Structures are given as structure tokens and as C-alpha cells.
Amino acid sequence: MNRVEVLGRWKKEKSEELYGIKNWGGGYFSISDEGEVRISANKGADKGSVSLMEIASGIKERGLDMPVLLRIENLLDAQITYLNESFRNAMNTLSYQGIYQGVYPIKVNQQQQVVREVARFGQRYHHGLEVGSKPELIAALSELKDKEACLICNGYKDEEFIDLGLYANKMGYQCFFVIEIPGELDLILERANALNIHPNIGVRIKLSAKAGGHWTDSGGDQSIFGLNMNQVIEIVDQLKEKNMLDSLKLMHYHLGSQIPNIRDIRSAVQEASRVYAELVKEGAPMGYLDLGGGLAVDYDGSNTNFTHSRNYSVEEYCMDIVEAVMTVMDNAQIKHPTIITESGRALVAYYSILLFNVLDVASYEEYDIPEVLDESVPEQIRNLHEVNKVLKTKNLQECYNDALYYRDIIRDMFNHGRLGLRDRAFAEKIFWNIIQRIAKDKAKLKYIPQELEDIDSAIADIYYCNFSVFQSIPDSWAIDQLFPIMPIHRLLEIPKRNAVVADITCDCDGNIDSFIDMHDVKKTLPLHDLNPNEDYYLGVFLVGAYQETLGDLHNLFGDTNVVSIRLNKDGGFEFVSEIEGDSVEDVLTYVEYDAKEMRRNFRQSAEEAVRDGLISPADRRDIVSSYENGLRGYTYYER
């Protein structure tokens, strides 16, 4: 939908349709009768839901400034339950004889609070963790209390990494070393022999199958990690030679993240199951089939095989996987394995919301243009003025082309000194009036010319918002990931403005100009006019996966404030924890500044200004105090 002009009373149902909240919200988010976004821990249930504005008010009253990353721990618990119960139901329906044991890849969101809650909520399902580095293994061992859960070790492994995993086995953990490259096996066996600990070994294979989406290169013959079939056989022969084949218990592959098409998933599972069956025939005990990640999140709510969506439900995903594995194993007369998936995105995406306030708006307003121009006005500006006068619905395209032509001539005249600044400014008033009129009238056309399709984005308002794209939603900038963005209040009012969202990083890439849509990607987001002396809040939803881990310090904007809440069954909520965002001093230490030295240097500079008679000693006190306050302050805009 382009510029929103609706007659009659604006209802919440219109906002639901406009922002697609019922499509991407997973049943957790809705709009209340008061026009505010609400959160529910139970899919599709209004009872027990809580207003996001009420939460934002509570945050403000506690003295925390925007932006805030809000975590709702119930949603993490609900998604873990949803995935595990969906697999359980599929297995019961199909009479599958094995079990499901998921693992959470720590790389998706490595924050301690997130990992701890995944381990806690997942314990009743023996939902484990996946690590890809030594630091992640050390973190996992501090949080994983369930010895029946799987601990999958991927990535490059040095001696310390391997020793730690072997000790974990000795302590009773179900720890598996997944061999990613052929040379790893020698070191694993060497350390296992030295410590006299029998290892649990898995192999990561390269499938011929590939998936669509951003991460299609994760699969296929040319994928970076994993063993080809010849290398798998070499591993098997090496283990046989050393009488260690009984260590080979797991087979793993990774097709990619955010796989939008269920056909790609099913094809990969079928191929992997065949390899698993052959490894059993080789004499390996096996028992665990790790299908990697890939379970997508429907960010745009279109339920299609679009990059930012998926054309399947979680229930269908589980049913197709179980059926494909079961079919291959039954045909080969092999015991059904424990199925593992490394679903991270689908578990934590819903869990986090980025909240921020709008600071200012830049917009193209309609200007008063006189009907008659003074004779001194240059001819080229007169021509542009004439375009504005003759503009009609039937000649929109012609007038558009003429306006561009005369605008370019006028700019060239200015650049060559043949036109003054005031004349250029007046010409631009006329030009932008023409563009706004064309944008309004194009909706009356039966067929919209291609060059006019995106004209709305040319006159879009810029809403300057208190956050950093690079810190909080880096995938939006890096890989054009779409996230649902919408106001969290005033949803019973007509959103009359079409806008793009800019952050405060002073970088031309620090903006969002692509937004979710059911059928395509929108170039603008419908928003409301700002009210004087009233904060206007926006939320970016489904940001729990990867965004915190990948965020950087562009312009030295640091981590935001983080608030975790728990929803109560009666419709209330409680603040579980709050983590203050980075101060200026914090981020400066990250880039090797020494705060004590900085204070000392600034005091010296202030004292020199006193000696030079530029400031008084009292001025120096106030200036130094201001510098100190700045160091202690939040890196984002503070009122």
C-alpha cells in the first residue's frame, strides 16, 4: 500500500492488515482495542496479553532510556516447546521408533542470558547446545546442566578444545566431536589415547543437495566445511584400522540458514539418510542423525518461498523430516536414529524486540507557488513553472519527464555560475511540488508507467530514530534482511505519512528503506505524524537471532539497554532483569582508549585554556564536569 488515504474511521483491523502483524507475529503479537501492540505467551490468545506501551512506560519510569532491546522470556520458552512438541507429535503420528533431541547453536545469540534460558527451558526436552569454537564450548559447559542433552562440537578444534570435550564426556556429558576436515581425526584420537577417554565422533558430510535463500552456498559439493563421500570412507577405514569404529555415532550436515522451500529440506534429509544407512552397513554403531539448521522464520508473513519467508509450517517441517528419515531407514531395515536439528533462528527470533523513539522528521512539504512569475525569472524556471501549471492525470508521464529535464538544466546552470542560489531554491520548490502531485495522481491511472512506480520513495519522509542499524539490526544493512517494523501505539489513527527510517550514525547506509509486504518489498513504511511533546515509538520485531552477536560499534554506538520481562497468566508482567547499555567510556575502551589518560589529557587542555585567559577556573570546573558526565553517559540520544 502506498500513501494511505482512507475515508471513515480507522480501525485496528486496518492496521493489522497494513503492518501484517497477524501474518508474521506467530500468534504472539496482536493489536488491542486501544490501538497498541500486545504480546501473548500463548499463540493467538488475548487473555494474559500485555501492552508493549505499558512495558515501554515501565522502562522509562525505571530511568532507562531508549533504545531498548526487550526480551520476553515466555516467547523463548514457547518456541522451544513448540518445536519439540511438533517433533513429538509427528513421531507419534508416524510411529517413529526413535526420539528427537534438538540443540541450540550458540552462535545465533551468544548472550549469556539467552544461552542460560535456552538450557533452562530446554531441559525438560533434553534440548542441548551446539558450539563452533573453544569459547563457545567453555560457555556451554558453564550453562548446560542436563547430562542427557547433546553437546555438539563443530568448527576447528585445537588440543585444548578437544581435551575439554573429552573431559566433558568423562563427566557424563553427551559430547560429540564432529569432524569437519579430514585432518581432525588424528588429533582427536591422539588426545583420546593420551587421556584414556573414549570419544564420541561424528562426521559432517557435503551433500549434493542445495537450498535457496541467502545461504545457498552452505550446501552442495563446493561448501566450505564437511567431507565428501571419499573422505567419509577414508575416516571409516581409519577408524576400522585403529579398532575405533565404535566411536562413530553421529552424522551431520548443514544445508544453510533460513531455508524458504520445504522441498529443499526434504531432498537433503533423504540424501543424508541414505548416507547414514550406508555408515551403519559399514559397521559403525551410529544412532544420531544431525540435520543441521535451516528452519526458517516467516519475517514477512507471506508464507511463500521468498527469501524472507517460508512455504511451510513448523508442523509440516517436522512431519516431512520424520517421514523422510523413517522411509529410508525402514527400506534399509535399520533402527530409527535419534533426530537432531540445530534450529537457532526459529527458537530465538521472536524472543527479542528493538524499541526506539523517533527524534525528528524531514519531509517534503507542498509549497505555495505564485500563479504568475516576475519577468526577471530565468526562462528555464519559467518552463518548469509551466509544467506545474499544465499537469493533469492524462499527462503525468510527459510532465514527469519534462520536470526532470528542466531540473537538470537548472542545476547545470547553477554549477556554471549562471544561476543564483535563491533561483535554484525556488526552482526546486516547483520541482518537488510537481513530483508530489504526480505521486498523488498516479493512483488514478489504469496502468502506471515503470518510471513512476517508485516515485513515492522519492518524496518519502525521513524519520530520524534513536538507534543504530549497524549495532542492533546489522543484517538489514549487510544482507538486506527484512524485519517487521511498525509503531507500537496510535494504531487506531490513520498513518498518513510514507517514510523511510534513518538511524543516528551519520552514515548514508544507516537507514532502512525496504519493508515487508505480502506480495513484494515496500520502499516506504506508513507512519503517523509526530505529536508535539509526545514520544512516538517504533518496534523492530523478530530480531533475536544473530543481530546482537553481529552488531558493531559504528560511530561508537554501543550495546543498547536490555530489559527482560516475564508475562504472567493474569495479564500482568514483571521485570526479570535489566542490563545497562554501554557508556561512552565502555565503547572507548573497546577501541583501545584509556579513560584515565583521557581525563588527564582533557584536564590539562582545560588548564592551558585557563592560563591563556580563555576560560576562568570556574569555567574549567564546569567544562571538566561536562566531559566526565559525557564519559559516563549512554552512547545514544538522551533527553
Secondary structure, DSSP 8 states (H G I E B T S, - for coil): --S----S---HHHHHHHHTHHHHSTTSEEE-TTS-EEE-SSTT--TT-EEHHHHHHHHHHTT--S-EEEEEHHHHHHHHHHHHHHHHHHHHHHT-SS-B--EEEGGG---HHHHHHHHHHHGGGT-EEEESSHHHHHHHHHH---TTSEEEE-S---HHHHHHHHHHHHTT-EEEEEE-STTHHHHHHHHHHHHT----EEEEB--S----STTGGGSSTT-SSSB-HHHHHHHHHHHHHTT-GGGEEEEE----SSB--HHHHHHHHHHHHHHHHHHHHTT----EEE--S-B---SSS--SSSTTS-SS-HHHHHHHHHHHHHHHHHHHT----EEE----HHHHTTTEEEEEEEEEEE--------SS--TTS-HHHHHHHHHHHH--GGGHHHHHHHHHHHHHHHHHHHHTTSS-HHHHHHHHHHHHHHHHHHHHHGGG-SS--GGGTTHHHHT-EEEEESS-HHHH-HHHHHS-----EEESS-TTS---EEEEEE-SS--TTSEE--B--SSS-BSSEEE----TT---EEEE-S--SSHHHH---GGG----EEEEEEE-TTS-EEEEEEE---BHHHHHHHTT--HHHHHHHHHHHHHHHHHTTSS-HHHHHHHHHHHHHHHHSBSS---
